[in-house]
Amino acid sequence: MGAGVSGLSCGIRLLEQGHSVTIISEFISPNTVSDTAAAWWYPFLVEPINKTNKWSAETFDELVRLMNEENVDCITMRKGREYLKEKEEVPGWSEYIPHFRILNDEEIIQDYTFGWELEAPVIEMHIYMPWLMSRFKKLGGEIKIMKIENLDSVSTEVIVNCCGLGANELCNDKTVVPVRGQIIYIKQDPGFGRFDQKPDTLTYTIPRRDVTVLGGTAQVGDWTMETRDEDTQLILEKCEALWPELDRTKIVGHGVGLRPSRDEVRLESEIKNKQLIIHNYGHGGAGVTLSWGCADEVVRLIDLNMRT
């Protein structure tokens, strides 16, 4: 259920394991939330950390493998610096990635006191999503474009539920809420990414090959898909504080996406009416970052339930 990055990644992994897979979704690329993701590998707005750190690390490794071994050229490695107002413990996921270091005092910008640098994959989602779709179909997967009102109406041995925000209605899970993100595209390369990842001051400049993505907003419970001028101005002001060389005349576009947020990622199995359901949703702002790790976990849960 669902044809975003989570649904497609799970579908590919299951096909690779010899399962027969059909994706059912009301929307497919380029009309999914995943298509508008920024997307820089970073575990953002996701719990529980003891699990998401592991899934993030597994996804990091797979993205690098796809880039190096399968020549998926829409994945590139870029350095980024995260700035913090106060000194903090380094995140647990830092031990799983090759390049991570604390910034020197002279590298800290005005109004910040601490920070670190990492090198991580940047994924151009407008290319990556069609690649995932093509990979899924080449492996024998089928796609049905339709809206499902109730999981009980799906007749199959196993359901993998990657419905994102749709879980609010499909699973009656009211803990799933949108966290609105507005972004700006600019034809200018900052050299390295600059980040403030605190939700209240969220700021990022993500350099891709084609454009740099500027953000952001993290507006909980906001379903508005139209861009707002006041958000555009706020994003530019925040980004200019981290990147003074930003040239507003090079702006080429805007976008809005609704992150499917939840207090914790729901990745678990359920037996309902003698049917196995694997729920995999609530990834917040880290759907891409968690995608392959969660897909591998889905495969493990299915294998475990089938053995028992």
URGI-V124942 format. One record per backbone hydrogen bond with DSSP energy under -1.0 kcal/mol. NH is the residue of the N-H (numbers start at 1). CO is the residue of the C=O. If there is no record, write none. Layout:
NH|CO  NH|CO
//
This chain:
2|24  8|4  9|5  10|6  11|7  12|8  13|9  14|10  15|11  16|12  17|13  18|15  19|14  23|142  25|144  31|28  36|33  37|34  41|121  44|42  51|48  52|48  53|49  55|51  56|52  57|53  58|54  59|55  60|56  61|57  62|58  63|59  64|60  65|61  66|62  67|63  68|64  69|65  72|66  73|71  75|72  76|122  78|120  80|118  81|193  82|116  83|195  84|114  94|91  95|92  96|93  101|117  103|115  107|104  108|105  112|109  113|84  114|84  116|82  117|101  118|80  119|99  120|78  122|76  123|39  124|74  125|123  127|124  128|124  129|125  131|127  132|128  133|129  134|130  135|131  136|132  137|133  138|134  139|135  140|137  141|136  142|21  144|23  146|25  153|150  154|151  159|276  161|278  162|1  162|160  166|163  167|164  168|165  169|166  170|166  171|167  173|167  174|172  176|173  177|261  179|259  180|219  181|257  183|255  184|214  185|253  186|212  187|250  188|186  192|190  193|79  195|81  196|203  201|198  203|196  204|215  205|194  206|213  208|211  212|186  213|206  214|184  215|204  219|180  221|178  222|219  232|228  233|229  234|230  235|231  236|232  237|233  238|234  239|235  240|236  241|237  242|238  243|239  246|243  250|247  251|248  252|185  253|185  255|183  257|181  259|179  261|177  261|259  265|47  266|281  268|279  270|277  272|275  275|272  276|157  277|270  278|159  279|268  280|161  281|266  284|260  286|283  290|286  294|290  295|291  296|292  297|293  298|294  299|295  300|296  301|297  302|298  303|299  304|300  305|301  306|302  307|303  308|304
//
